[in-house]
């Protein structure tokens, strides 16, 4: 399986157009959140991505809510839910975990405690899509330090999906690591190709 994966386009229309140009080569397309910028510009951004929506699975970032994202796209949007594509179980969870407490705009945040029951649905996942990275992998922001989620890491450690993709921490775009047998990739808005054997 050839997966086209990205995160954090933040209304960058040129980045979206590059993704759209590459989409025909993908079997599956994953978007790990932050399509909008401070809760604005979502509709225009998603319109550029809409031609490949039937192949796509998205989670919301902290710059949009799952409800806002579902209203702006025909792609499947997961939040504490599992779906199956091409024989693989794919789980998704949006939002900033732990919460950012940003005052500049209404960030879509989830506390670690709130994430626990949502992450329970990840049992049996082959792929996890979360906006936030797991604690300790591709999660360090220069000015704020480690921003990853303890509960996402605990879930990966216990469930051991084959792949976990995320975004959120811009300083770590392109970084990869492992938690046990699980490969973790912080994506960013460029075209990222991931091959997964079926």
Secondary structure, 3 states (H helix, E strand, C coil): CEEEEECCCCCCHHHHHHHHHHHHHCCEEEECCCCCECCECHHHHHHHHHHHHHHEEECCCCCCCHHHHHHHCCCEECCCEEEEECCEEEEEECCECCCCCCCCCCCCECCHHHHHHHHHHHCCCCEEEECCCECCCCCEECCCEECCEHHHHHHHHHHCCCEEEECCCHHHCCCEEEECCEEEEECCCCCEEEECCC
